[in-house]
Amino acid sequence: MKHRNVSVLSARGDRFSVRGHILRATCVLLLLLFGVIVTAGPAKAAVWDDSLKTQVQEALVKLGVDDVKVDFNIAIPMTKAENPVGYDCNIYASAFYHTSPYNGMSSSKRPTILLATGYHRDIIGLLFAVLSFVPKDYNVVLLDMRGTGSGEGIWSPLDPIEAYDVAYLIDKWIPAQPWSDGTVGMVGGSYMGIIQYLAAGLVEQVNGTPTHLKAIAPISSYNDVFKDIVMHGGNFDLEFMAIWIVLTDMISIFPPD
């Protein structure tokens, strides 16, 4: 009788476990559907209030940095000329750059750290790039990928269109700025680390040495996105993929969007 009770309880537990998985998968699918409905279609650009410049500069002053200018809401036009696999739209960036002489020289031009993200540049970037690298005498550029944050267009995660956008900033846009010395490094983890590898394969090179990209620092990135993330262990990772896509899309509609 005891064995029968144990068997019955085990069967009930299995049923509850299956029901739990079904319920969880159903919730994930509903969340995904809601996210797609809310965020479907090309994104429209939105801007940060310029009053935030003062807050950022005050925070940097507390860290001992008082020579930094901030440019929010920089619209960078992208056409087929800049991105051969893309379409016409604006991508948006923020720049934080020093104005004082650099390294004992008369020029204020400095190396630039680029963080390209799908997680809203002025949220993730301020936390993980600006406050870390600006006090170390680097300039910092934060970029929203297409269809995320303030970026126009449709989000195509880790697609060649993103890699070409980032490569354009590295080789053309950043070196053309008056505060840049022409050298660029990249930082970021996970999605922001993978894009570093993809962009590094497209940048300008001379005899195998990148002209402008001097360093990358990918953290917790993967060498095979399909096997390591999408089909982890041979099974489609529904819970992670659905939640990641929805949360990334929903971050894009946070203020100021």
KESEDREN-802232 format. One record per residue (C-alpha): residue in three letters; x, y, z; residue number from 1. Coordinates in steps of 0.05 Angstrom, whole numbers. Layout:
<torvex: Ala, u: X, v: Y, w: Z, lomi: NUM>
...
! end
This chain:
<torvex: Met, u: 0, v: 0, w: 0, lomi: 1>
<torvex: Lys, u: 57, v: 46, w: 16, lomi: 2>
<torvex: His, u: 89, v: 31, w: -50, lomi: 3>
<torvex: Arg, u: 23, v: 46, w: -85, lomi: 4>
<torvex: Asn, u: 17, v: 113, w: -49, lomi: 5>
<torvex: Val, u: 88, v: 131, w: -68, lomi: 6>
<torvex: Ser, u: 73, v: 112, w: -140, lomi: 7>
<torvex: Val, u: 10, v: 154, w: -140, lomi: 8>
<torvex: Leu, u: 46, v: 213, w: -110, lomi: 9>
<torvex: Ser, u: 102, v: 206, w: -161, lomi: 10>
<torvex: Ala, u: 52, v: 204, w: -218, lomi: 11>
<torvex: Arg, u: 16, v: 265, w: -190, lomi: 12>
<torvex: Gly, u: 83, v: 300, w: -183, lomi: 13>
<torvex: Asp, u: 100, v: 285, w: -255, lomi: 14>
<torvex: Arg, u: 33, v: 312, w: -278, lomi: 15>
<torvex: Phe, u: 44, v: 375, w: -237, lomi: 16>
<torvex: Ser, u: 114, v: 382, w: -266, lomi: 17>
<torvex: Val, u: 88, v: 375, w: -337, lomi: 18>
<torvex: Arg, u: 32, v: 424, w: -323, lomi: 19>
<torvex: Gly, u: 83, v: 472, w: -294, lomi: 20>
<torvex: His, u: 126, v: 469, w: -357, lomi: 21>
<torvex: Ile, u: 64, v: 478, w: -401, lomi: 22>
<torvex: Leu, u: 41, v: 537, w: -359, lomi: 23>
<torvex: Arg, u: 110, v: 569, w: -360, lomi: 24>
<torvex: Ala, u: 117, v: 559, w: -435, lomi: 25>
<torvex: Thr, u: 47, v: 588, w: -446, lomi: 26>
<torvex: Cys, u: 64, v: 649, w: -405, lomi: 27>
<torvex: Val, u: 128, v: 659, w: -444, lomi: 28>
<torvex: Leu, u: 91, v: 654, w: -510, lomi: 29>
<torvex: Leu, u: 39, v: 704, w: -487, lomi: 30>
<torvex: Leu, u: 93, v: 751, w: -464, lomi: 31>
<torvex: Leu, u: 128, v: 743, w: -531, lomi: 32>
<torvex: Leu, u: 63, v: 756, w: -569, lomi: 33>
<torvex: Phe, u: 50, v: 818, w: -526, lomi: 34>
<torvex: Gly, u: 120, v: 844, w: -539, lomi: 35>
<torvex: Val, u: 113, v: 833, w: -614, lomi: 36>
<torvex: Ile, u: 46, v: 869, w: -616, lomi: 37>
<torvex: Val, u: 71, v: 928, w: -575, lomi: 38>
<torvex: Thr, u: 138, v: 937, w: -610, lomi: 39>
<torvex: Ala, u: 125, v: 911, w: -680, lomi: 40>
<torvex: Gly, u: 147, v: 953, w: -739, lomi: 41>
<torvex: Pro, u: 203, v: 1002, w: -751, lomi: 42>
<torvex: Ala, u: 226, v: 1042, w: -691, lomi: 43>
<torvex: Lys, u: 221, v: 1117, w: -691, lomi: 44>
<torvex: Ala, u: 276, v: 1160, w: -664, lomi: 45>
<torvex: Ala, u: 268, v: 1193, w: -597, lomi: 46>
<torvex: Val, u: 315, v: 1238, w: -559, lomi: 47>
<torvex: Trp, u: 341, v: 1249, w: -490, lomi: 48>
<torvex: Asp, u: 328, v: 1315, w: -456, lomi: 49>
<torvex: Asp, u: 391, v: 1358, w: -460, lomi: 50>
<torvex: Ser, u: 382, v: 1375, w: -386, lomi: 51>
<torvex: Leu, u: 412, v: 1307, w: -372, lomi: 52>
<torvex: Lys, u: 479, v: 1334, w: -396, lomi: 53>
<torvex: Thr, u: 485, v: 1374, w: -332, lomi: 54>
<torvex: Gln, u: 470, v: 1314, w: -289, lomi: 55>
<torvex: Val, u: 522, v: 1271, w: -325, lomi: 56>
<torvex: Gln, u: 575, v: 1326, w: -322, lomi: 57>
<torvex: Glu, u: 562, v: 1337, w: -248, lomi: 58>
<torvex: Ala, u: 571, v: 1262, w: -235, lomi: 59>
<torvex: Leu, u: 637, v: 1263, w: -273, lomi: 60>
<torvex: Val, u: 660, v: 1324, w: -234, lomi: 61>
<torvex: Lys, u: 650, v: 1284, w: -170, lomi: 62>
<torvex: Leu, u: 698, v: 1233, w: -201, lomi: 63>
<torvex: Gly, u: 749, v: 1288, w: -213, lomi: 64>
<torvex: Val, u: 734, v: 1300, w: -287, lomi: 65>
<torvex: Asp, u: 715, v: 1371, w: -305, lomi: 66>
<torvex: Asp, u: 735, v: 1377, w: -378, lomi: 67>
<torvex: Val, u: 682, v: 1334, w: -412, lomi: 68>
<torvex: Lys, u: 630, v: 1355, w: -462, lomi: 69>
<torvex: Val, u: 569, v: 1313, w: -475, lomi: 70>
<torvex: Asp, u: 531, v: 1306, w: -541, lomi: 71>
<torvex: Phe, u: 466, v: 1267, w: -535, lomi: 72>
<torvex: Asn, u: 421, v: 1250, w: -593, lomi: 73>
<torvex: Ile, u: 472, v: 1248, w: -649, lomi: 74>
<torvex: Ala, u: 436, v: 1225, w: -712, lomi: 75>
<torvex: Ile, u: 482, v: 1187, w: -758, lomi: 76>
<torvex: Pro, u: 452, v: 1177, w: -828, lomi: 77>
<torvex: Met, u: 463, v: 1107, w: -856, lomi: 78>
<torvex: Thr, u: 454, v: 1092, w: -930, lomi: 79>
<torvex: Lys, u: 478, v: 1039, w: -977, lomi: 80>
<torvex: Ala, u: 542, v: 1079, w: -982, lomi: 81>
<torvex: Glu, u: 557, v: 1069, w: -908, lomi: 82>
<torvex: Asn, u: 526, v: 999, w: -902, lomi: 83>
<torvex: Pro, u: 523, v: 956, w: -964, lomi: 84>
<torvex: Val, u: 473, v: 907, w: -933, lomi: 85>
<torvex: Gly, u: 430, v: 960, w: -899, lomi: 86>
<torvex: Tyr, u: 374, v: 1009, w: -915, lomi: 87>
<torvex: Asp, u: 368, v: 1084, w: -906, lomi: 88>
<torvex: Cys, u: 356, v: 1106, w: -834, lomi: 89>
<torvex: Asn, u: 388, v: 1143, w: -776, lomi: 90>
<torvex: Ile, u: 424, v: 1108, w: -720, lomi: 91>
<torvex: Tyr, u: 434, v: 1147, w: -656, lomi: 92>
<torvex: Ala, u: 495, v: 1156, w: -612, lomi: 93>
<torvex: Ser, u: 519, v: 1195, w: -552, lomi: 94>
<torvex: Ala, u: 590, v: 1222, w: -546, lomi: 95>
<torvex: Phe, u: 629, v: 1240, w: -483, lomi: 96>
<torvex: Tyr, u: 695, v: 1274, w: -499, lomi: 97>
<torvex: His, u: 750, v: 1312, w: -464, lomi: 98>
<torvex: Thr, u: 770, v: 1383, w: -483, lomi: 99>
<torvex: Ser, u: 836, v: 1390, w: -444, lomi: 100>
<torvex: Pro, u: 905, v: 1374, w: -474, lomi: 101>
<torvex: Tyr, u: 920, v: 1300, w: -475, lomi: 102>
<torvex: Asn, u: 982, v: 1266, w: -448, lomi: 103>
<torvex: Gly, u: 1024, v: 1330, w: -444, lomi: 104>
<torvex: Met, u: 1009, v: 1350, w: -516, lomi: 105>
<torvex: Ser, u: 974, v: 1412, w: -543, lomi: 106>
<torvex: Ser, u: 919, v: 1371, w: -576, lomi: 107>
<torvex: Ser, u: 857, v: 1347, w: -539, lomi: 108>
<torvex: Lys, u: 847, v: 1288, w: -586, lomi: 109>
<torvex: Arg, u: 843, v: 1221, w: -550, lomi: 110>
<torvex: Pro, u: 829, v: 1147, w: -561, lomi: 111>
<torvex: Thr, u: 755, v: 1129, w: -561, lomi: 112>
<torvex: Ile, u: 719, v: 1072, w: -528, lomi: 113>
<torvex: Leu, u: 657, v: 1048, w: -567, lomi: 114>
<torvex: Leu, u: 600, v: 1010, w: -536, lomi: 115>
<torvex: Ala, u: 547, v: 985, w: -585, lomi: 116>
<torvex: Thr, u: 485, v: 959, w: -552, lomi: 117>
<torvex: Gly, u: 414, v: 936, w: -561, lomi: 118>
<torvex: Tyr, u: 398, v: 953, w: -489, lomi: 119>
<torvex: His, u: 388, v: 1029, w: -494, lomi: 120>
<torvex: Arg, u: 455, v: 1065, w: -499, lomi: 121>
<torvex: Asp, u: 441, v: 1118, w: -446, lomi: 122>
<torvex: Ile, u: 421, v: 1066, w: -394, lomi: 123>
<torvex: Ile, u: 472, v: 1010, w: -402, lomi: 124>
<torvex: Gly, u: 526, v: 1056, w: -430, lomi: 125>
<torvex: Leu, u: 526, v: 1105, w: -373, lomi: 126>
<torvex: Leu, u: 534, v: 1049, w: -323, lomi: 127>
<torvex: Phe, u: 586, v: 1007, w: -357, lomi: 128>
<torvex: Ala, u: 626, v: 1053, w: -402, lomi: 129>
<torvex: Val, u: 621, v: 1127, w: -386, lomi: 130>
<torvex: Leu, u: 634, v: 1124, w: -312, lomi: 131>
<torvex: Ser, u: 688, v: 1072, w: -322, lomi: 132>
<torvex: Phe, u: 729, v: 1100, w: -380, lomi: 133>
<torvex: Val, u: 718, v: 1175, w: -383, lomi: 134>
<torvex: Pro, u: 754, v: 1185, w: -316, lomi: 135>
<torvex: Lys, u: 812, v: 1144, w: -346, lomi: 136>
<torvex: Asp, u: 821, v: 1198, w: -400, lomi: 137>
<torvex: Tyr, u: 785, v: 1162, w: -456, lomi: 138>
<torvex: Asn, u: 729, v: 1190, w: -499, lomi: 139>
<torvex: Val, u: 667, v: 1146, w: -501, lomi: 140>
<torvex: Val, u: 615, v: 1136, w: -556, lomi: 141>
<torvex: Leu, u: 551, v: 1098, w: -541, lomi: 142>
<torvex: Leu, u: 511, v: 1070, w: -600, lomi: 143>
<torvex: Asp, u: 440, v: 1044, w: -604, lomi: 144>
<torvex: Met, u: 432, v: 988, w: -655, lomi: 145>
<torvex: Arg, u: 378, v: 995, w: -707, lomi: 146>
<torvex: Gly, u: 309, v: 985, w: -678, lomi: 147>
<torvex: Thr, u: 332, v: 991, w: -606, lomi: 148>
<torvex: Gly, u: 336, v: 1050, w: -558, lomi: 149>
<torvex: Ser, u: 330, v: 1112, w: -601, lomi: 150>
<torvex: Gly, u: 354, v: 1077, w: -664, lomi: 151>
<torvex: Glu, u: 309, v: 1079, w: -725, lomi: 152>
<torvex: Gly, u: 292, v: 1017, w: -766, lomi: 153>
<torvex: Ile, u: 280, v: 945, w: -748, lomi: 154>
<torvex: Trp, u: 321, v: 906, w: -698, lomi: 155>
<torvex: Ser, u: 361, v: 850, w: -730, lomi: 156>
<torvex: Pro, u: 402, v: 821, w: -672, lomi: 157>
<torvex: Leu, u: 473, v: 802, w: -691, lomi: 158>
<torvex: Asp, u: 456, v: 806, w: -765, lomi: 159>
<torvex: Pro, u: 510, v: 830, w: -814, lomi: 160>
<torvex: Ile, u: 472, v: 896, w: -819, lomi: 161>
<torvex: Glu, u: 492, v: 911, w: -746, lomi: 162>
<torvex: Ala, u: 564, v: 891, w: -757, lomi: 163>
<torvex: Tyr, u: 570, v: 937, w: -817, lomi: 164>
<torvex: Asp, u: 539, v: 995, w: -777, lomi: 165>
<torvex: Val, u: 590, v: 986, w: -722, lomi: 166>
<torvex: Ala, u: 648, v: 979, w: -771, lomi: 167>
<torvex: Tyr, u: 627, v: 1045, w: -803, lomi: 168>
<torvex: Leu, u: 630, v: 1081, w: -737, lomi: 169>
<torvex: Ile, u: 699, v: 1051, w: -723, lomi: 170>
<torvex: Asp, u: 730, v: 1067, w: -790, lomi: 171>
<torvex: Lys, u: 694, v: 1129, w: -814, lomi: 172>
<torvex: Trp, u: 651, v: 1166, w: -764, lomi: 173>
<torvex: Ile, u: 693, v: 1166, w: -700, lomi: 174>
<torvex: Pro, u: 760, v: 1182, w: -735, lomi: 175>
<torvex: Ala, u: 727, v: 1241, w: -770, lomi: 176>
<torvex: Gln, u: 707, v: 1274, w: -704, lomi: 177>
<torvex: Pro, u: 751, v: 1333, w: -680, lomi: 178>
<torvex: Trp, u: 761, v: 1301, w: -612, lomi: 179>
<torvex: Ser, u: 785, v: 1233, w: -638, lomi: 180>
<torvex: Asp, u: 857, v: 1213, w: -650, lomi: 181>
<torvex: Gly, u: 833, v: 1159, w: -698, lomi: 182>
<torvex: Thr, u: 841, v: 1100, w: -651, lomi: 183>
<torvex: Val, u: 782, v: 1060, w: -625, lomi: 184>
<torvex: Gly, u: 772, v: 1005, w: -573, lomi: 185>
<torvex: Met, u: 708, v: 967, w: -558, lomi: 186>
<torvex: Val, u: 679, v: 940, w: -493, lomi: 187>
<torvex: Gly, u: 617, v: 902, w: -471, lomi: 188>
<torvex: Gly, u: 591, v: 835, w: -450, lomi: 189>
<torvex: Ser, u: 545, v: 781, w: -479, lomi: 190>
<torvex: Tyr, u: 508, v: 812, w: -539, lomi: 191>
<torvex: Met, u: 554, v: 873, w: -535, lomi: 192>
<torvex: Gly, u: 614, v: 826, w: -535, lomi: 193>
<torvex: Ile, u: 591, v: 784, w: -594, lomi: 194>
<torvex: Ile, u: 581, v: 846, w: -637, lomi: 195>
<torvex: Gln, u: 654, v: 864, w: -625, lomi: 196>
<torvex: Tyr, u: 678, v: 800, w: -658, lomi: 197>
<torvex: Leu, u: 630, v: 810, w: -717, lomi: 198>
<torvex: Ala, u: 651, v: 882, w: -729, lomi: 199>
<torvex: Ala, u: 725, v: 866, w: -721, lomi: 200>
<torvex: Gly, u: 721, v: 821, w: -781, lomi: 201>
<torvex: Leu, u: 696, v: 878, w: -825, lomi: 202>
<torvex: Val, u: 740, v: 937, w: -806, lomi: 203>
<torvex: Glu, u: 793, v: 968, w: -851, lomi: 204>
<torvex: Gln, u: 860, v: 933, w: -848, lomi: 205>
<torvex: Val, u: 930, v: 944, w: -875, lomi: 206>
<torvex: Asn, u: 971, v: 880, w: -881, lomi: 207>
<torvex: Gly, u: 924, v: 846, w: -832, lomi: 208>
<torvex: Thr, u: 927, v: 901, w: -779, lomi: 209>
<torvex: Pro, u: 864, v: 942, w: -767, lomi: 210>
<torvex: Thr, u: 874, v: 1015, w: -784, lomi: 211>
<torvex: His, u: 831, v: 1045, w: -729, lomi: 212>
<torvex: Leu, u: 807, v: 987, w: -684, lomi: 213>
<torvex: Lys, u: 863, v: 976, w: -634, lomi: 214>
<torvex: Ala, u: 830, v: 933, w: -581, lomi: 215>
<torvex: Ile, u: 767, v: 895, w: -564, lomi: 216>
<torvex: Ala, u: 745, v: 870, w: -495, lomi: 217>
<torvex: Pro, u: 687, v: 821, w: -504, lomi: 218>
<torvex: Ile, u: 661, v: 792, w: -439, lomi: 219>
<torvex: Ser, u: 617, v: 729, w: -433, lomi: 220>
<torvex: Ser, u: 610, v: 725, w: -508, lomi: 221>
<torvex: Tyr, u: 602, v: 661, w: -549, lomi: 222>
<torvex: Asn, u: 637, v: 631, w: -609, lomi: 223>
<torvex: Asp, u: 573, v: 597, w: -635, lomi: 224>
<torvex: Val, u: 509, v: 635, w: -620, lomi: 225>
<torvex: Phe, u: 466, v: 581, w: -650, lomi: 226>
<torvex: Lys, u: 494, v: 523, w: -609, lomi: 227>
<torvex: Asp, u: 509, v: 562, w: -545, lomi: 228>
<torvex: Ile, u: 446, v: 604, w: -540, lomi: 229>
<torvex: Val, u: 390, v: 589, w: -589, lomi: 230>
<torvex: Met, u: 396, v: 512, w: -590, lomi: 231>
<torvex: His, u: 432, v: 501, w: -524, lomi: 232>
<torvex: Gly, u: 443, v: 427, w: -514, lomi: 233>
<torvex: Gly, u: 406, v: 411, w: -579, lomi: 234>
<torvex: Asn, u: 339, v: 439, w: -555, lomi: 235>
<torvex: Phe, u: 309, v: 506, w: -573, lomi: 236>
<torvex: Asp, u: 317, v: 550, w: -511, lomi: 237>
<torvex: Leu, u: 247, v: 578, w: -513, lomi: 238>
<torvex: Glu, u: 247, v: 609, w: -444, lomi: 239>
<torvex: Phe, u: 312, v: 649, w: -452, lomi: 240>
<torvex: Met, u: 302, v: 669, w: -525, lomi: 241>
<torvex: Ala, u: 231, v: 692, w: -516, lomi: 242>
<torvex: Ile, u: 244, v: 731, w: -453, lomi: 243>
<torvex: Trp, u: 308, v: 762, w: -481, lomi: 244>
<torvex: Ile, u: 273, v: 785, w: -545, lomi: 245>
<torvex: Val, u: 213, v: 814, w: -508, lomi: 246>
<torvex: Leu, u: 254, v: 849, w: -455, lomi: 247>
<torvex: Thr, u: 301, v: 879, w: -507, lomi: 248>
<torvex: Asp, u: 242, v: 905, w: -547, lomi: 249>
<torvex: Met, u: 208, v: 933, w: -485, lomi: 250>
<torvex: Ile, u: 272, v: 969, w: -463, lomi: 251>
<torvex: Ser, u: 268, v: 1004, w: -530, lomi: 252>
<torvex: Ile, u: 202, v: 1037, w: -510, lomi: 253>
<torvex: Phe, u: 228, v: 1063, w: -444, lomi: 254>
<torvex: Pro, u: 234, v: 1139, w: -438, lomi: 255>
<torvex: Pro, u: 252, v: 1179, w: -476, lomi: 256>
<torvex: Asp, u: 223, v: 1135, w: -531, lomi: 257>
! end
